Amino acid sequence: MTRHFNVLVERDSEGFFVATVPALPGCHTQAQSLDQLMARIQEAIALYLEVEGDSASELDFVGVQRVAVEA
């Protein structure tokens, strides 16, 4: 069975790409290239589902918003 998950990709202050799966709490990884990141996040998702079970609900992608906050 093929499952689809939204993956949020960001770049940290050291230049590494960071991938997070909002539907799977704690499921994230990082890499120096996007190709490596995609391979790693697929592996992380597979391991998450293996350990936590297949109860994760798929979320519908709506969009991404950048919010500015004075701090």
C-alpha positions in Angstrom: 0.0 0.0 0.0 1.4 3.4 -0.9 0.9 6.2 1.6 1.5 9.9 0.9 2.7 12.4 3.5 3.4 16.1 3.4 7.0 16.9 4.2 8.1 20.4 5.3 11.7 21.3 4.1 13.7 24.1 5.7 17.3 25.1 5.7 19.0 25.6 9.1 21.6 28.3 10.0 24.5 25.9 9.1 23.1 25.2 5.6 21.7 21.7 6.3 18.3 20.9 4.9 15.8 19.7 7.5 12.7 17.6 6.7 9.7 17.3 9.1 6.5 15.2 8.6 3.7 17.1 10.4 1.4 14.0 10.4 4.1 12.0 12.3 5.2 13.7 15.5 8.9 13.5 16.0 9.6 12.3 12.4 12.3 14.4 11.0 15.8 14.2 9.5 18.5 16.4 8.0 21.0 16.2 5.2 23.4 18.4 3.2 21.6 17.9 -0.2 17.9 17.7 -1.2 18.5 14.3 -2.9 20.0 12.9 0.3 17.2 14.5 2.4 14.5 12.9 0.4 16.1 9.4 0.7 16.5 9.9 4.4 12.9 11.2 5.1 11.5 8.2 3.2 13.5 5.9 5.4 12.5 7.9 8.5 8.8 7.6 7.6 9.1 3.8 6.9 10.8 3.3 10.3 8.2 5.5 12.1 5.3 3.5 10.6 7.1 0.2 11.5 7.7 1.2 15.1 4.5 3.3 15.8 2.1 1.3 13.7 0.1 2.4 10.7 -2.4 4.6 12.7 -1.0 7.9 11.3 -3.7 10.0 9.6 -2.9 11.7 6.3 -3.4 15.4 6.3 -4.6 17.4 3.3 -2.1 20.0 2.2 -3.5 23.5 2.4 -0.5 25.8 2.1 2.4 27.3 3.8 2.4 30.7 5.5 5.4 32.8 6.8 4.4 34.8 9.8 6.4 37.7 11.2 6.3 38.3 15.0 8.0 41.1 16.9 10.1 39.6 19.7 
